[in-house]
Amino acid sequence: MLRHQHGSRAHSSVRHLAVERGIRPDSDLNYFLNEPEFSGRSHLSRAEISQCNSIMEALRRWREADRALSEASRRYMHLNDSDMRAIRMLIHAQKQGRVVTPKDIARDVGISSASTTKLIDRLVAGGHLSRSPHAKDRRTICIEVTPETARAARETIGRQHARRFDAAAAMSSEEREVVVRFLSALVEADQPQGDLAVPGQVSSGGSASRTEDQQPRRGFGESETSADSEG
């Protein structure tokens, strides 16, 4: 009885907060969330199930906000998704003092060597990247982000992403531990199971790669950002 009362009070608090922030706790956009055969919930009260649904809906709204921010970033930089991933990787590498080659970009972005060459040519022509000879291997080249592009990314996208850190900093230590535990559990829960676990086509280099003309089908649980075309 006490557990049920505690669950009801907690649900009321979460539901009030969700409504206050424009979150629809019982949204039909949860797809198969309410299918009882997909998850064990016999030990949960109706209030607790609704509370879990509120969390799922809040996650959906965050993913929508993340997708919108990614689209805004691409529009501002006049770049596509692969371009943005390459530039983020290069900025991070330069901060660490690491040398980046075209092979590194292909592996990190997940595209073929031919698509990587096109990507680099396009970004060099646009003034975003520069090429220089490799200090130890003259058979390859080093790729760097130009100071202008690095500065533009830092002053806009970097400043925007810092707001996420501020959101975490506003919580207590105990709250952060709960969030980390929950997100870590989601990482485990989102590991592909059953038919979804069947590996895709593997390139000769040993890792899956996509050309700029290939666009994967989007699944129910996949954000639009990760399913964007490479070209």
C-alpha positions in Angstrom: 0.0 0.0 0.0 2.8 2.4 0.9 4.6 1.5 -2.3 1.5 2.3 -4.3 1.0 5.6 -2.6 4.6 6.6 -3.1 4.4 5.6 -6.8 1.2 7.7 -7.2 2.9 10.8 -5.6 6.0 10.3 -7.8 3.8 9.9 -10.9 1.8 13.0 -10.0 5.0 15.0 -9.7 6.5 13.8 -12.9 3.2 14.1 -14.8 2.8 17.7 -13.6 6.4 18.5 -14.7 5.8 16.9 -18.0 2.6 18.8 -18.7 4.3 22.0 -17.5 7.0 21.5 -20.1 4.7 20.6 -23.0 5.4 16.9 -22.8 2.5 14.5 -23.6 2.9 11.6 -21.1 0.4 9.3 -22.8 1.4 10.1 -26.4 0.5 7.6 -29.1 3.9 8.3 -30.6 5.5 5.8 -28.4 4.7 3.2 -31.1 4.9 -0.3 -29.4 5.7 1.0 -25.9 2.4 -0.1 -24.5 2.5 -3.6 -25.9 2.6 -5.7 -22.7 4.3 -8.8 -24.3 7.4 -6.7 -25.1 8.3 -5.9 -21.5 7.7 -7.2 -18.0 5.5 -4.7 -16.2 3.2 -6.9 -14.0 5.0 -5.6 -10.9 4.2 -2.0 -11.9 1.1 0.0 -11.0 -0.8 1.9 -13.7 0.6 5.1 -12.2 4.2 3.8 -12.5 3.6 2.6 -16.1 2.3 6.1 -17.0 5.4 7.6 -15.3 7.7 5.4 -17.5 5.7 6.5 -20.5 6.4 10.1 -19.5 10.1 9.4 -19.5 9.9 7.8 -23.0 8.0 10.8 -24.3 10.6 13.2 -22.8 13.3 11.2 -24.6 11.4 11.5 -27.8 11.2 15.2 -27.5 14.9 15.5 -26.7 15.7 13.5 -29.8 13.5 15.8 -31.9 15.3 18.8 -30.4 18.7 17.2 -31.1 17.7 16.5 -34.7 16.5 20.1 -35.2 19.8 21.4 -33.7 21.8 19.2 -36.1 19.8 20.5 -39.1 20.3 24.1 -37.9 24.0 23.4 -37.6 24.2 22.0 -41.1 22.3 24.9 -42.5 24.5 27.4 -40.8 27.7 25.7 -42.0 26.3 24.9 -45.4 27.4 21.3 -45.0 25.8 17.8 -45.0 25.9 15.2 -42.2 29.1 13.5 -43.4 30.8 16.8 -43.7 29.8 17.8 -40.2 31.0 14.5 -38.7 34.3 14.8 -40.4 34.8 18.4 -39.2 33.9 17.5 -35.6 36.3 14.6 -35.7 39.1 16.8 -37.1 38.5 19.6 -34.6 38.7 17.1 -31.7 41.8 15.5 -33.1 43.6 18.8 -33.6 42.8 19.7 -29.9 44.5 16.4 -28.9 47.5 17.1 -31.3 46.7 14.1 -33.4 47.5 13.9 -37.1 44.5 12.9 -39.3 44.8 11.2 -42.7 42.0 10.4 -45.2 42.0 6.8 -44.0 41.2 8.1 -40.5 38.3 10.2 -41.8 36.9 7.2 -43.8 36.9 5.0 -40.7 35.4 7.6 -38.3 32.7 8.9 -40.7 31.9 5.3 -42.0 32.2 6.0 -45.8 34.3 4.4 -48.5 37.7 5.8 -49.6 36.2 7.1 -52.8 33.5 9.0 -50.9 36.2 10.3 -48.5 38.2 11.7 -51.4 35.1 13.5 -52.7 34.3 14.8 -49.2 37.8 16.2 -48.8 37.9 17.7 -52.2 34.6 19.4 -51.6 35.5 20.8 -48.2 39.0 22.0 -49.4 37.3 23.8 -52.2 34.8 25.4 -49.8 37.6 26.6 -47.6 36.8 24.3 -44.6 39.8 22.0 -44.8 43.4 22.1 -45.9 45.9 19.5 -47.1 49.6 19.2 -46.1 52.3 16.5 -46.6 52.5 13.9 -43.9 55.7 14.4 -41.9 56.6 10.7 -41.7 54.8 9.1 -44.7 55.1 10.9 -48.0 52.6 8.5 -49.6 49.7 10.1 -47.7 48.6 13.6 -46.6 47.4 15.3 -43.5 44.0 16.9 -43.2 43.2 19.9 -41.0 40.3 22.2 -40.4 41.0 25.8 -41.4 41.1 28.3 -38.6 38.0 30.1 -40.0 35.9 27.0 -39.9 37.1 26.0 -36.5 36.3 29.4 -35.1 32.8 29.5 -36.7 32.0 26.0 -35.3 33.3 26.9 -31.9 31.4 30.2 -31.6 28.0 28.7 -32.8 27.7 25.0 -32.5 30.2 24.7 -29.6 28.5 27.4 -27.6 25.1 25.7 -28.2 26.3 22.3 -27.1 27.8 23.8 -24.0 24.1 24.3 -22.9 23.9 20.6 -22.5 26.7 20.6 -20.0 24.9 23.4 -18.1 21.8 21.3 -17.9 23.9 18.5 -16.3 25.7 21.0 -14.0 22.3 22.2 -12.7 21.5 18.8 -11.2 22.7 17.4 -7.9 25.4 14.6 -7.8 22.7 12.1 -6.9 20.6 13.1 -9.9 23.5 12.9 -12.2 24.3 9.3 -11.0 20.6 8.3 -11.7 20.8 9.9 -15.2 24.1 8.1 -16.0 22.7 4.8 -14.8 19.5 5.2 -16.8 21.3 6.3 -20.1 23.8 3.4 -19.6 20.9 1.0 -19.3 19.4 2.5 -22.5 22.7 1.8 -24.4 22.4 -1.8 -23.4 18.7 -1.9 -24.2 19.2 -0.5 -27.6 21.7 -3.2 -28.7 20.0 -4.7 -31.8 18.2 -8.0 -31.0 16.8 -10.8 -33.2 16.6 -10.0 -36.9 17.9 -6.5 -36.2 21.2 -8.0 -35.1 22.0 -9.5 -38.5 25.2 -7.8 -39.6 25.1 -5.6 -42.8 27.4 -5.8 -45.7 31.0 -5.5 -44.7 33.6 -3.7 -46.8 37.0 -5.1 -47.7 38.5 -3.0 -45.0 36.6 -5.0 -42.4 34.0 -2.4 -41.4 30.7 -1.4 -42.8 30.8 1.5 -45.1 28.3 3.5 -47.2 28.8 5.5 -50.4 27.4 9.0 -50.7 24.6 7.7 -52.9 23.4 5.1 -50.4 20.7 5.9 -47.9 19.7 3.4 -45.2 16.1 2.8 -44.3 15.0 4.5 -41.1 13.7 2.2 -38.4 11.1 3.1 -35.7 13.7 3.6 -33.1 16.3 5.5 -35.2 16.6 9.3 -35.1 16.4 11.1 -38.4 19.8 12.6 -37.9 21.6 9.2 -38.0 19.7 8.2 -41.0 20.5 11.2 -43.2 22.0 10.6 -46.6 25.7 10.8 -46.8 25.6 13.0 -49.9 
